[in-house]
Amino acid sequence: MAYAAESDLDAKWGAEAVTLAAWNDALVPPGRDETRVAAALTGAGAVIDGYLGRRYTLPISPSPSALALLVALNADLAMGQLCNTPATRTEIVADAEKRALAFMRDVAKGDAAIDVVTPAAFGPPLSPGEAALVRPLDEAAPHFAARDRWRGL
């Protein structure tokens, strides 16, 4: 699964750099090969899933901050796949790809983690503004929702 879209790739690397990396003279008219960009994003997502699958059940539900991280990693890996010629493969692209792969290896080993949102174990999610009482996990602990604690509210 690709975590980033083409617009995310453009935002991270710049539309001109992505166009140069995905240039195809065989297109009529010559230009950015959208199919190549989509394949690079999907391939990079598969690489990420390969590492995540060692620790998490796929597909994951990342938190918003973790999703932003996965989008950035996906964009770096996809740009690394697109830049496969000496004219486009710069040290910056190679270094970004190397750092993304190193981070994913750390995730797979357990040295780093992706913040995953787990579904509620006690039914459907609450709607905004809905009140809920939560029982402590330790049954021996006193219940905070005891009747005497609600007096005066």
VMD Tcl script that builds the backbone (N, CA, C; Angstrom):
set m [mol new atoms 459]
animate dup $m
set s [atomselect $m all]
$s set {name element resname resid chain x y z} {
  {N N MET 1 A 0.846 -1.169 0.000}
  {CA C MET 1 A 0.000 0.000 0.000}
  {C C MET 1 A 0.892 1.232 0.000}
  {N N ALA 2 A 0.626 2.149 -0.862}
  {CA C ALA 2 A 1.375 3.408 -0.894}
  {C C ALA 2 A 0.837 4.329 0.197}
  {N N TYR 3 A 1.716 4.868 0.997}
  {CA C TYR 3 A 1.324 5.787 2.061}
  {C C TYR 3 A 1.329 7.227 1.569}
  {N N ALA 4 A 1.985 7.477 0.449}
  {CA C ALA 4 A 2.090 8.827 -0.106}
  {C C ALA 4 A 1.443 8.864 -1.484}
  {N N ALA 5 A 0.958 10.026 -1.844}
  {CA C ALA 5 A 0.403 10.262 -3.175}
  {C C ALA 5 A 1.423 11.056 -3.985}
  {N N GLU 6 A 1.154 11.196 -5.254}
  {CA C GLU 6 A 2.049 11.955 -6.127}
  {C C GLU 6 A 2.201 13.396 -5.633}
  {N N SER 7 A 1.146 13.964 -5.108}
  {CA C SER 7 A 1.223 15.333 -4.581}
  {C C SER 7 A 2.147 15.405 -3.368}
  {N N ASP 8 A 2.185 14.342 -2.548}
  {CA C ASP 8 A 3.102 14.300 -1.411}
  {C C ASP 8 A 4.556 14.241 -1.886}
  {N N LEU 9 A 4.777 13.476 -2.937}
  {CA C LEU 9 A 6.118 13.372 -3.524}
  {C C LEU 9 A 6.561 14.729 -4.063}
  {N N ASP 10 A 5.651 15.414 -4.761}
  {CA C ASP 10 A 5.946 16.759 -5.276}
  {C C ASP 10 A 6.226 17.741 -4.139}
  {N N ALA 11 A 5.445 17.646 -3.065}
  {CA C ALA 11 A 5.615 18.562 -1.948}
  {C C ALA 11 A 6.955 18.340 -1.249}
  {N N LYS 12 A 7.368 17.091 -1.122}
  {CA C LYS 12 A 8.619 16.796 -0.419}
  {C C LYS 12 A 9.845 17.092 -1.267}
  {N N TRP 13 A 9.802 16.711 -2.540}
  {CA C TRP 13 A 10.990 16.799 -3.391}
  {C C TRP 13 A 10.938 17.916 -4.421}
  {N N GLY 14 A 9.785 18.498 -4.612}
  {CA C GLY 14 A 9.637 19.538 -5.624}
  {C C GLY 14 A 9.173 18.922 -6.940}
  {N N ALA 15 A 8.197 19.562 -7.551}
  {CA C ALA 15 A 7.603 19.026 -8.781}
  {C C ALA 15 A 8.633 18.922 -9.903}
  {N N GLU 16 A 9.548 19.875 -9.979}
  {CA C GLU 16 A 10.551 19.843 -11.047}
  {C C GLU 16 A 11.489 18.657 -10.893}
  {N N ALA 17 A 11.916 18.365 -9.667}
  {CA C ALA 17 A 12.818 17.236 -9.432}
  {C C ALA 17 A 12.124 15.911 -9.736}
  {N N VAL 18 A 10.867 15.803 -9.348}
  {CA C VAL 18 A 10.118 14.568 -9.617}
  {C C VAL 18 A 9.910 14.409 -11.128}
  {N N THR 19 A 9.593 15.499 -11.799}
  {CA C THR 19 A 9.406 15.446 -13.248}
  {C C THR 19 A 10.690 15.022 -13.941}
  {N N LEU 20 A 11.816 15.562 -13.503}
  {CA C LEU 20 A 13.098 15.170 -14.081}
  {C C LEU 20 A 13.386 13.692 -13.842}
  {N N ALA 21 A 13.112 13.220 -12.627}
  {CA C ALA 21 A 13.368 11.817 -12.300}
  {C C ALA 21 A 12.448 10.872 -13.070}
  {N N ALA 22 A 11.231 11.308 -13.355}
  {CA C ALA 22 A 10.252 10.449 -14.026}
  {C C ALA 22 A 10.063 10.822 -15.496}
  {N N TRP 23 A 11.022 11.524 -16.070}
  {CA C TRP 23 A 10.898 11.962 -17.461}
  {C C TRP 23 A 10.927 10.769 -18.404}
  {N N ASN 24 A 10.060 10.819 -19.429}
  {CA C ASN 24 A 9.997 9.748 -20.427}
  {C C ASN 24 A 9.892 10.383 -21.803}
  {N N ASP 25 A 10.969 10.236 -22.593}
  {CA C ASP 25 A 10.979 10.788 -23.949}
  {C C ASP 25 A 10.048 10.025 -24.888}
  {N N ALA 26 A 9.686 8.802 -24.521}
  {CA C ALA 26 A 8.842 7.987 -25.392}
  {C C ALA 26 A 7.371 8.403 -25.344}
  {N N LEU 27 A 6.992 9.190 -24.348}
  {CA C LEU 27 A 5.609 9.664 -24.277}
  {C C LEU 27 A 5.361 10.701 -25.363}
  {N N VAL 28 A 4.114 10.785 -25.794}
  {CA C VAL 28 A 3.731 11.803 -26.783}
  {C C VAL 28 A 2.733 12.730 -26.107}
  {N N PRO 29 A 3.056 13.959 -25.835}
  {CA C PRO 29 A 4.374 14.587 -25.921}
  {C C PRO 29 A 5.259 14.090 -24.780}
  {N N PRO 30 A 6.594 14.211 -24.909}
  {CA C PRO 30 A 7.492 13.782 -23.833}
  {C C PRO 30 A 7.190 14.525 -22.539}
  {N N GLY 31 A 7.327 13.841 -21.422}
  {CA C GLY 31 A 7.038 14.479 -20.134}
  {C C GLY 31 A 7.120 13.508 -18.985}
  {N N ARG 32 A 6.499 13.909 -17.896}
  {CA C ARG 32 A 6.495 13.093 -16.682}
  {C C ARG 32 A 5.685 11.825 -16.911}
  {N N ASP 33 A 6.267 10.704 -16.558}
  {CA C ASP 33 A 5.601 9.408 -16.697}
  {C C ASP 33 A 4.834 9.118 -15.403}
  {N N GLU 34 A 3.538 9.406 -15.423}
  {CA C GLU 34 A 2.691 9.230 -14.238}
  {C C GLU 34 A 2.647 7.768 -13.788}
  {N N THR 35 A 2.707 6.856 -14.755}
  {CA C THR 35 A 2.678 5.429 -14.435}
  {C C THR 35 A 3.924 5.039 -13.646}
  {N N ARG 36 A 5.068 5.590 -14.053}
  {CA C ARG 36 A 6.320 5.312 -13.348}
  {C C ARG 36 A 6.295 5.873 -11.928}
  {N N VAL 37 A 5.723 7.054 -11.772}
  {CA C VAL 37 A 5.623 7.667 -10.447}
  {C C VAL 37 A 4.721 6.808 -9.554}
  {N N ALA 38 A 3.578 6.391 -10.071}
  {CA C ALA 38 A 2.658 5.558 -9.288}
  {C C ALA 38 A 3.307 4.225 -8.913}
  {N N ALA 39 A 4.049 3.634 -9.839}
  {CA C ALA 39 A 4.737 2.368 -9.562}
  {C C ALA 39 A 5.804 2.554 -8.484}
  {N N ALA 40 A 6.519 3.671 -8.528}
  {CA C ALA 40 A 7.543 3.936 -7.512}
  {C C ALA 40 A 6.908 4.122 -6.142}
  {N N LEU 41 A 5.794 4.834 -6.071}
  {CA C LEU 41 A 5.102 5.034 -4.795}
  {C C LEU 41 A 4.572 3.713 -4.245}
  {N N THR 42 A 3.994 2.887 -5.123}
  {CA C THR 42 A 3.478 1.590 -4.694}
  {C C THR 42 A 4.612 0.667 -4.262}
  {N N GLY 43 A 5.706 0.670 -5.021}
  {CA C GLY 43 A 6.858 -0.154 -4.657}
  {C C GLY 43 A 7.469 0.261 -3.336}
  {N N ALA 44 A 7.569 1.568 -3.115}
  {CA C ALA 44 A 8.103 2.066 -1.844}
  {C C ALA 44 A 7.172 1.696 -0.687}
  {N N GLY 45 A 5.865 1.757 -0.931}
  {CA C GLY 45 A 4.907 1.335 0.099}
  {C C GLY 45 A 5.043 -0.140 0.424}
  {N N ALA 46 A 5.324 -0.951 -0.588}
  {CA C ALA 46 A 5.527 -2.389 -0.366}
  {C C ALA 46 A 6.782 -2.642 0.462}
  {N N VAL 47 A 7.826 -1.859 0.231}
  {CA C VAL 47 A 9.044 -1.981 1.028}
  {C C VAL 47 A 8.735 -1.644 2.488}
  {N N ILE 48 A 7.997 -0.561 2.704}
  {CA C ILE 48 A 7.616 -0.169 4.067}
  {C C ILE 48 A 6.786 -1.271 4.718}
  {N N ASP 49 A 5.810 -1.802 4.004}
  {CA C ASP 49 A 4.978 -2.876 4.552}
  {C C ASP 49 A 5.805 -4.119 4.868}
  {N N GLY 50 A 6.835 -4.372 4.070}
  {CA C GLY 50 A 7.711 -5.509 4.343}
  {C C GLY 50 A 8.393 -5.390 5.696}
  {N N TYR 51 A 8.810 -4.189 6.035}
  {CA C TYR 51 A 9.425 -3.972 7.345}
  {C C TYR 51 A 8.372 -3.926 8.454}
  {N N LEU 52 A 7.259 -3.223 8.207}
  {CA C LEU 52 A 6.214 -3.114 9.227}
  {C C LEU 52 A 5.599 -4.467 9.548}
  {N N GLY 53 A 5.487 -5.324 8.549}
  {CA C GLY 53 A 4.870 -6.631 8.727}
  {C C GLY 53 A 5.601 -7.526 9.706}
  {N N ARG 54 A 6.842 -7.208 10.000}
  {CA C ARG 54 A 7.596 -8.001 10.972}
  {C C ARG 54 A 7.164 -7.704 12.404}
  {N N ARG 55 A 6.528 -6.533 12.629}
  {CA C ARG 55 A 6.125 -6.148 13.982}
  {C C ARG 55 A 4.645 -5.875 14.158}
  {N N TYR 56 A 3.968 -5.516 13.079}
  {CA C TYR 56 A 2.573 -5.098 13.171}
  {C C TYR 56 A 1.708 -5.949 12.249}
  {N N THR 57 A 0.432 -6.015 12.582}
  {CA C THR 57 A -0.534 -6.649 11.697}
  {C C THR 57 A -0.902 -5.642 10.620}
  {N N LEU 58 A -0.780 -6.050 9.379}
  {CA C LEU 58 A -1.084 -5.161 8.257}
  {C C LEU 58 A -2.520 -5.354 7.820}
  {N N PRO 59 A -3.191 -4.357 7.328}
  {CA C PRO 59 A -2.770 -2.966 7.232}
  {C C PRO 59 A -2.840 -2.307 8.598}
  {N N ILE 60 A -1.938 -1.346 8.822}
  {CA C ILE 60 A -1.901 -0.653 10.101}
  {C C ILE 60 A -2.795 0.586 10.044}
  {N N SER 61 A -3.141 1.084 11.211}
  {CA C SER 61 A -3.869 2.351 11.337}
  {C C SER 61 A -2.958 3.307 12.086}
  {N N PRO 62 A -2.088 4.034 11.361}
  {CA C PRO 62 A -1.147 4.912 12.055}
  {C C PRO 62 A -1.826 6.147 12.625}
  {N N SER 63 A -1.247 6.658 13.699}
  {CA C SER 63 A -1.721 7.929 14.249}
  {C C SER 63 A -1.393 9.027 13.235}
  {N N PRO 64 A -1.965 10.210 13.376}
  {CA C PRO 64 A -1.669 11.287 12.413}
  {C C PRO 64 A -0.179 11.611 12.291}
  {N N SER 65 A 0.529 11.630 13.410}
  {CA C SER 65 A 1.965 11.926 13.342}
  {C C SER 65 A 2.728 10.774 12.692}
  {N N ALA 66 A 2.327 9.545 12.976}
  {CA C ALA 66 A 2.972 8.393 12.345}
  {C C ALA 66 A 2.658 8.350 10.853}
  {N N LEU 67 A 1.458 8.766 10.465}
  {CA C LEU 67 A 1.116 8.807 9.047}
  {C C LEU 67 A 1.984 9.822 8.318}
  {N N ALA 68 A 2.224 10.967 8.945}
  {CA C ALA 68 A 3.108 11.963 8.340}
  {C C ALA 68 A 4.510 11.400 8.159}
  {N N LEU 69 A 4.979 10.633 9.126}
  {CA C LEU 69 A 6.291 9.986 9.015}
  {C C LEU 69 A 6.302 8.972 7.880}
  {N N LEU 70 A 5.258 8.144 7.784}
  {CA C LEU 70 A 5.183 7.136 6.725}
  {C C LEU 70 A 5.090 7.776 5.343}
  {N N VAL 71 A 4.389 8.898 5.234}
  {CA C VAL 71 A 4.307 9.622 3.966}
  {C C VAL 71 A 5.695 10.098 3.552}
  {N N ALA 72 A 6.442 10.661 4.502}
  {CA C ALA 72 A 7.791 11.146 4.204}
  {C C ALA 72 A 8.720 9.997 3.822}
  {N N LEU 73 A 8.644 8.887 4.548}
  {CA C LEU 73 A 9.466 7.721 4.222}
  {C C LEU 73 A 9.111 7.168 2.852}
  {N N ASN 74 A 7.813 7.100 2.554}
  {CA C ASN 74 A 7.343 6.611 1.258}
  {C C ASN 74 A 7.859 7.506 0.126}
  {N N ALA 75 A 7.820 8.814 0.346}
  {CA C ALA 75 A 8.302 9.750 -0.666}
  {C C ALA 75 A 9.804 9.602 -0.885}
  {N N ASP 76 A 10.566 9.429 0.187}
  {CA C ASP 76 A 12.013 9.267 0.052}
  {C C ASP 76 A 12.367 7.980 -0.694}
  {N N LEU 77 A 11.699 6.892 -0.336}
  {CA C LEU 77 A 11.978 5.618 -1.008}
  {C C LEU 77 A 11.536 5.646 -2.471}
  {N N ALA 78 A 10.404 6.282 -2.740}
  {CA C ALA 78 A 9.925 6.377 -4.128}
  {C C ALA 78 A 10.872 7.233 -4.964}
  {N N MET 79 A 11.355 8.323 -4.401}
  {CA C MET 79 A 12.297 9.167 -5.141}
  {C C MET 79 A 13.582 8.403 -5.412}
  {N N GLY 80 A 13.996 7.580 -4.461}
  {CA C GLY 80 A 15.165 6.734 -4.680}
  {C C GLY 80 A 14.959 5.757 -5.821}
  {N N GLN 81 A 13.745 5.232 -5.951}
  {CA C GLN 81 A 13.448 4.315 -7.057}
  {C C GLN 81 A 13.372 5.044 -8.388}
  {N N LEU 82 A 12.855 6.262 -8.371}
  {CA C LEU 82 A 12.746 7.029 -9.618}
  {C C LEU 82 A 14.112 7.499 -10.122}
  {N N CYS 83 A 14.986 7.832 -9.209}
  {CA C CYS 83 A 16.307 8.377 -9.577}
  {C C CYS 83 A 17.281 7.226 -9.808}
  {N N ASN 84 A 17.147 6.588 -10.942}
  {CA C ASN 84 A 17.980 5.427 -11.231}
  {C C ASN 84 A 19.007 5.677 -12.331}
  {N N THR 85 A 19.250 6.941 -12.646}
  {CA C THR 85 A 20.291 7.280 -13.618}
  {C C THR 85 A 21.288 8.213 -12.939}
  {N N PRO 86 A 22.544 8.228 -13.423}
  {CA C PRO 86 A 23.530 9.125 -12.805}
  {C C PRO 86 A 23.120 10.599 -12.851}
  {N N ALA 87 A 22.350 10.993 -13.844}
  {CA C ALA 87 A 21.931 12.394 -13.952}
  {C C ALA 87 A 20.929 12.782 -12.870}
  {N N THR 88 A 20.152 11.831 -12.391}
  {CA C THR 88 A 19.115 12.143 -11.412}
  {C C THR 88 A 19.457 11.663 -10.003}
  {N N ARG 89 A 20.340 10.697 -9.862}
  {CA C ARG 89 A 20.667 10.138 -8.536}
  {C C ARG 89 A 21.729 11.003 -7.864}
  {N N THR 90 A 21.281 11.905 -7.040}
  {CA C THR 90 A 22.190 12.794 -6.330}
  {C C THR 90 A 22.516 12.204 -4.959}
  {N N GLU 91 A 23.480 12.799 -4.283}
  {CA C GLU 91 A 23.826 12.352 -2.933}
  {C C GLU 91 A 22.663 12.592 -1.973}
  {N N ILE 92 A 21.913 13.639 -2.219}
  {CA C ILE 92 A 20.773 13.950 -1.349}
  {C C ILE 92 A 19.716 12.854 -1.439}
  {N N VAL 93 A 19.408 12.425 -2.651}
  {CA C VAL 93 A 18.416 11.364 -2.847}
  {C C VAL 93 A 18.933 10.058 -2.256}
  {N N ALA 94 A 20.186 9.721 -2.534}
  {CA C ALA 94 A 20.763 8.475 -2.022}
  {C C ALA 94 A 20.789 8.470 -0.495}
  {N N ASP 95 A 21.124 9.606 0.113}
  {CA C ASP 95 A 21.177 9.695 1.567}
  {C C ASP 95 A 19.775 9.580 2.177}
  {N N ALA 96 A 18.786 10.218 1.569}
  {CA C ALA 96 A 17.405 10.136 2.076}
  {C C ALA 96 A 16.895 8.701 2.008}
  {N N GLU 97 A 17.184 8.024 0.903}
  {CA C GLU 97 A 16.758 6.630 0.764}
  {C C GLU 97 A 17.459 5.748 1.802}
  {N N LYS 98 A 18.736 5.986 2.008}
  {CA C LYS 98 A 19.517 5.214 2.974}
  {C C LYS 98 A 18.981 5.414 4.396}
  {N N ARG 99 A 18.667 6.666 4.769}
  {CA C ARG 99 A 18.133 6.947 6.098}
  {C C ARG 99 A 16.745 6.333 6.290}
  {N N ALA 100 A 15.921 6.359 5.240}
  {CA C ALA 100 A 14.580 5.768 5.333}
  {C C ALA 100 A 14.673 4.259 5.550}
  {N N LEU 101 A 15.555 3.606 4.815}
  {CA C LEU 101 A 15.721 2.157 4.975}
  {C C LEU 101 A 16.299 1.814 6.343}
  {N N ALA 102 A 17.230 2.628 6.831}
  {CA C ALA 102 A 17.799 2.384 8.165}
  {C C ALA 102 A 16.719 2.504 9.240}
  {N N PHE 103 A 15.855 3.515 9.116}
  {CA C PHE 103 A 14.778 3.671 10.086}
  {C C PHE 103 A 13.828 2.478 10.031}
  {N N MET 104 A 13.481 2.031 8.842}
  {CA C MET 104 A 12.567 0.895 8.715}
  {C C MET 104 A 13.200 -0.380 9.277}
  {N N ARG 105 A 14.513 -0.549 9.118}
  {CA C ARG 105 A 15.198 -1.698 9.730}
  {C C ARG 105 A 15.107 -1.613 11.256}
  {N N ASP 106 A 15.251 -0.392 11.798}
  {CA C ASP 106 A 15.112 -0.213 13.246}
  {C C ASP 106 A 13.704 -0.553 13.715}
  {N N VAL 107 A 12.700 -0.186 12.934}
  {CA C VAL 107 A 11.318 -0.536 13.281}
  {C C VAL 107 A 11.150 -2.050 13.286}
  {N N ALA 108 A 11.664 -2.710 12.272}
  {CA C ALA 108 A 11.523 -4.167 12.183}
  {C C ALA 108 A 12.226 -4.873 13.343}
  {N N LYS 109 A 13.364 -4.325 13.797}
  {CA C LYS 109 A 14.108 -4.932 14.909}
  {C C LYS 109 A 13.505 -4.601 16.262}
  {N N GLY 110 A 12.674 -3.569 16.323}
  {CA C GLY 110 A 12.091 -3.154 17.592}
  {C C GLY 110 A 12.834 -2.015 18.259}
  {N N ASP 111 A 13.835 -1.452 17.581}
  {CA C ASP 111 A 14.576 -0.317 18.130}
  {C C ASP 111 A 13.841 1.006 17.922}
  {N N ALA 112 A 12.857 1.023 17.046}
  {CA C ALA 112 A 12.007 2.193 16.795}
  {C C ALA 112 A 10.583 1.679 16.627}
  {N N ALA 113 A 9.630 2.575 16.719}
  {CA C ALA 113 A 8.230 2.152 16.634}
  {C C ALA 113 A 7.419 3.154 15.826}
  {N N ILE 114 A 6.344 2.662 15.274}
  {CA C ILE 114 A 5.344 3.478 14.594}
  {C C ILE 114 A 4.134 3.514 15.517}
  {N N ASP 115 A 3.625 4.700 15.797}
  {CA C ASP 115 A 2.469 4.849 16.677}
  {C C ASP 115 A 1.222 4.373 15.941}
  {N N VAL 116 A 0.715 3.234 16.369}
  {CA C VAL 116 A -0.438 2.621 15.722}
  {C C VAL 116 A -1.664 2.807 16.604}
  {N N VAL 117 A -2.753 3.233 15.999}
  {CA C VAL 117 A -4.013 3.416 16.710}
  {C C VAL 117 A -4.748 2.086 16.675}
  {N N THR 118 A -5.072 1.572 17.848}
  {CA C THR 118 A -5.802 0.310 17.916}
  {C C THR 118 A -7.278 0.601 18.103}
  {N N PRO 119 A -8.132 -0.186 17.496}
  {CA C PRO 119 A -9.563 0.045 17.660}
  {C C PRO 119 A -9.985 -0.193 19.111}
  {N N ALA 120 A -11.022 0.468 19.518}
  {CA C ALA 120 A -11.514 0.327 20.886}
  {C C ALA 120 A -11.932 -1.109 21.144}
  {N N ALA 121 A -11.536 -1.624 22.283}
  {CA C ALA 121 A -11.842 -3.008 22.620}
  {C C ALA 121 A -13.243 -3.155 23.199}
  {N N PHE 122 A -13.882 -2.038 23.523}
  {CA C PHE 122 A -15.164 -2.107 24.203}
  {C C PHE 122 A -16.302 -1.542 23.376}
  {N N GLY 123 A -16.294 -1.769 22.085}
  {CA C GLY 123 A -17.404 -1.330 21.260}
  {C C GLY 123 A -17.010 -0.254 20.273}
  {N N PRO 124 A -18.004 0.342 19.656}
  {CA C PRO 124 A -17.725 1.348 18.626}
  {C C PRO 124 A -17.122 2.611 19.234}
  {N N PRO 125 A -16.405 3.391 18.431}
  {CA C PRO 125 A -15.816 4.618 18.958}
  {C C PRO 125 A -16.892 5.599 19.397}
  {N N LEU 126 A -16.522 6.451 20.322}
  {CA C LEU 126 A -17.459 7.445 20.833}
  {C C LEU 126 A -17.591 8.590 19.839}
  {N N SER 127 A -18.754 9.192 19.835}
  {CA C SER 127 A -18.925 10.373 19.002}
  {C C SER 127 A -18.385 11.573 19.761}
  {N N PRO 128 A -18.037 12.647 19.060}
  {CA C PRO 128 A -17.508 13.827 19.750}
  {C C PRO 128 A -18.499 14.352 20.784}
  {N N GLY 129 A -17.988 14.658 21.941}
  {CA C GLY 129 A -18.830 15.203 22.998}
  {C C GLY 129 A -19.561 14.164 23.819}
  {N N GLU 130 A -19.445 12.887 23.496}
  {CA C GLU 130 A -20.143 11.842 24.235}
  {C C GLU 130 A -19.338 11.491 25.484}
  {N N ALA 131 A -20.002 11.454 26.613}
  {CA C ALA 131 A -19.344 11.130 27.875}
  {C C ALA 131 A -19.221 9.620 28.021}
  {N N ALA 132 A -18.152 9.195 28.682}
  {CA C ALA 132 A -17.956 7.773 28.915}
  {C C ALA 132 A -17.333 7.562 30.279}
  {N N LEU 133 A -17.748 6.499 30.937}
  {CA C LEU 133 A -17.136 6.095 32.189}
  {C C LEU 133 A -16.254 4.892 31.894}
  {N N VAL 134 A -15.038 4.945 32.392}
  {CA C VAL 134 A -14.089 3.873 32.126}
  {C C VAL 134 A -13.750 3.195 33.436}
  {N N ARG 135 A -13.829 1.890 33.443}
  {CA C ARG 135 A -13.515 1.111 34.630}
  {C C ARG 135 A -12.014 0.840 34.653}
  {N N PRO 136 A -11.379 0.933 35.823}
  {CA C PRO 136 A -9.953 0.628 35.891}
  {C C PRO 136 A -9.685 -0.811 35.475}
  {N N LEU 137 A -8.524 -1.047 34.895}
  {CA C LEU 137 A -8.171 -2.395 34.474}
  {C C LEU 137 A -7.959 -3.310 35.669}
  {N N ASP 138 A -7.501 -2.748 36.773}
  {CA C ASP 138 A -7.266 -3.525 37.980}
  {C C ASP 138 A -8.575 -3.610 38.752}
  {N N GLU 139 A -9.188 -4.790 38.796}
  {CA C GLU 139 A -10.482 -4.955 39.449}
  {C C GLU 139 A -10.400 -4.705 40.950}
  {N N ALA 140 A -9.220 -4.836 41.545}
  {CA C ALA 140 A -9.080 -4.616 42.980}
  {C C ALA 140 A -9.039 -3.132 43.317}
  {N N ALA 141 A -8.766 -2.290 42.336}
  {CA C ALA 141 A -8.689 -0.848 42.566}
  {C C ALA 141 A -10.087 -0.302 42.827}
  {N N PRO 142 A -10.176 0.731 43.667}
  {CA C PRO 142 A -11.497 1.324 43.907}
  {C C PRO 142 A -12.008 1.983 42.629}
  {N N HIS 143 A -13.296 1.902 42.420}
  {CA C HIS 143 A -13.890 2.469 41.219}
  {C C HIS 143 A -14.047 3.969 41.387}
  {N N PHE 144 A -13.529 4.731 40.454}
  {CA C PHE 144 A -13.583 6.181 40.555}
  {C C PHE 144 A -14.975 6.729 40.289}
  {N N ALA 145 A -15.855 5.908 39.740}
  {CA C ALA 145 A -17.196 6.376 39.429}
  {C C ALA 145 A -18.191 5.983 40.521}
  {N N ALA 146 A -17.694 5.792 41.732}
  {CA C ALA 146 A -18.575 5.412 42.832}
  {C C ALA 146 A -19.581 6.534 43.080}
  {N N ARG 147 A -20.774 6.156 43.574}
  {CA C ARG 147 A -21.865 7.101 43.763}
  {C C ARG 147 A -21.473 8.270 44.667}
  {N N ASP 148 A -20.699 8.008 45.736}
  {CA C ASP 148 A -20.358 9.083 46.652}
  {C C ASP 148 A -19.425 10.127 46.010}
  {N N ARG 149 A -18.738 9.767 44.990}
  {CA C ARG 149 A -17.874 10.721 44.314}
  {C C ARG 149 A -18.645 11.647 43.375}
  {N N TRP 150 A -19.859 11.306 43.042}
  {CA C TRP 150 A -20.653 12.130 42.130}
  {C C TRP 150 A -21.471 13.194 42.877}
  {N N ARG 151 A -21.498 13.143 44.193}
  {CA C ARG 151 A -22.281 14.116 44.966}
  {C C ARG 151 A -21.715 15.512 44.769}
  {N N GLY 152 A -22.561 16.451 44.605}
  {CA C GLY 152 A -22.150 17.836 44.466}
  {C C GLY 152 A -21.817 18.255 43.048}
  {N N LEU 153 A -21.962 17.351 42.115}
  {CA C LEU 153 A -21.681 17.726 40.723}
  {C C LEU 153 A -22.856 18.379 40.065}
}
mol reanalyze $m
mol bondsrecalc $m
mol representation Tube
mol addrep $m
